[in-house]
Amino acid sequence: MEDHVSLDPWLTASALPGSESERVHVGPEVCRYAQPPTILRQPADAVVLKGQRARFSVQAQEAMGFQWLRNGSPIPGANAVTFEIPSVTAGEDGAKFSVVVSNGNGKVNSSAATLWVVNE
């Protein structure tokens, strides 16, 4: 008799062997997650004193990747749910920050949040 391992076709990814990055979704999760991500909370405008920290964030469902943009151009290395500028300058006043949220089924663009920099 042949030995073999049988996987239940309705297992969730957490029940599959291997590391987190090697796991694949099977069963009902394929249908449930077979759609682009959804943005639940858009980035918000920020009013920040010159020299202070500015922080933008997004809340998304079914998101796997993030790419923040400044005035429509990708910001290198800004690939997290939040984007932070440690010390804003006057030159950043009026800049628009948005994020592209993605997963294996597509991507969605957030609305743009404006950074307002004040001197005092």
ROGUKOL-611176 format. One record per residue (C-alpha): residue in three letters; x, y, z. Coordinates in pm, whole numbers, padded with zeros to 5 digits, always signed. Example, Ala and Ser with C-alpha at 12.3 -4.5 7.8 and 13.67 -1.06 7.14 Angstrom:
// ROGUKOL-611176
ALA+01230-00450+00780;SER+01367-00106+00714;
***
This chain:
// ROGUKOL-611176
MET+00000+00000+00000;GLU+00126+00345-00091;ASP+00180+00610+00178;HIS+00057+00957+00092;VAL-00056+01273+00265;SER-00400+01401+00186;LEU-00479+01768+00243;ASP-00834+01874+00312;PRO-00924+02107+00020;TRP-01085+02354+00265;LEU-00777+02415+00479;THR-00683+02773+00558;ALA-00336+02903+00485;SER-00237+02894+00853;ALA-00300+02519+00860;LEU-00070+02445+00566;PRO+00290+02337+00618;GLY+00578+02568+00531;SER+00672+02924+00614;GLU+00426+03214+00593;SER+00570+03325+00256;GLU+00534+02975+00108;ARG+00170+02923+00202;VAL-00106+02939-00052;HIS-00475+02984+00007;VAL-00698+02694-00092;GLY-01068+02615-00070;PRO-01323+02885+00009;GLU-01050+03146+00070;VAL-00977+03148-00302;CYS-01327+03278-00374;ARG-01344+03509-00076;TYR-01010+03679-00147;ALA-01022+03672-00528;GLN-01069+04047-00550;PRO-00857+04361-00533;PRO-00802+04519-00191;THR-01051+04765-00044;ILE-00950+05090+00122;LEU-01142+05128+00447;ARG-00983+05456+00565;GLN-00821+05703+00326;PRO-00507+05902+00413;ALA-00602+06229+00587;ASP-00472+06583+00533;ALA-00210+06693+00785;VAL-00121+07035+00925;VAL+00230+07019+01070;LEU+00475+07270+01214;LYS+00794+07311+01009;GLY+01056+07072+01151;GLN+00797+06839+01304;ARG+00697+06489+01198;ALA+00421+06424+00943;ARG+00258+06084+00927;PHE+00012+05945+00675;SER-00165+05610+00700;VAL-00419+05400+00519;GLN-00641+05120+00639;ALA-00711+04853+00380;GLN-00871+04511+00366;GLU-00707+04220+00179;ALA-00395+04432+00115;MET-00055+04275+00056;GLY+00147+04566-00086;PHE+00172+04941-00046;GLN+00346+05210-00251;TRP+00327+05570-00131;LEU+00334+05853-00382;ARG+00429+06221-00347;ASN+00254+06438-00604;GLY+00190+06124-00811;SER+00549+05993-00810;PRO+00655+05680-00616;ILE+00856+05743-00299;PRO+01148+05495-00289;GLY+01125+05259+00009;ALA+00779+05383+00116;ASN+00608+05042+00113;ALA+00425+05017+00446;VAL+00077+05090+00573;THR+00212+05423+00703;PHE+00446+05684+00557;GLU+00634+05926+00777;ILE+00841+06237+00716;PRO+01060+06284+01025;SER+01108+06661+00983;VAL+00897+06852+00730;THR+01035+07151+00541;ALA+00858+07457+00400;GLY+00914+07313+00051;GLU+00673+07028+00131;ASP+00383+07266+00193;GLY+00093+07168-00035;ALA+00243+06833-00135;LYS-00011+06557-00204;PHE+00046+06208-00061;SER-00144+05900-00175;VAL-00088+05526-00174;VAL-00142+05238-00416;VAL-00269+04933-00226;SER-00232+04597-00399;ASN-00271+04222-00375;GLY-00247+03938-00627;ASN-00587+04030-00771;GLY-00530+04398-00845;LYS-00461+04737-00701;VAL-00649+05045-00591;ASN-00539+05407-00552;SER-00623+05605-00241;SER-00735+05964-00243;ALA-00458+06223-00200;ALA-00393+06383+00138;THR-00245+06731+00145;LEU+00044+06825+00374;TRP+00015+07181+00505;VAL+00333+07314+00666;VAL+00310+07610+00905;ASN+00598+07815+01041;GLU+00477+07860+01398;
***
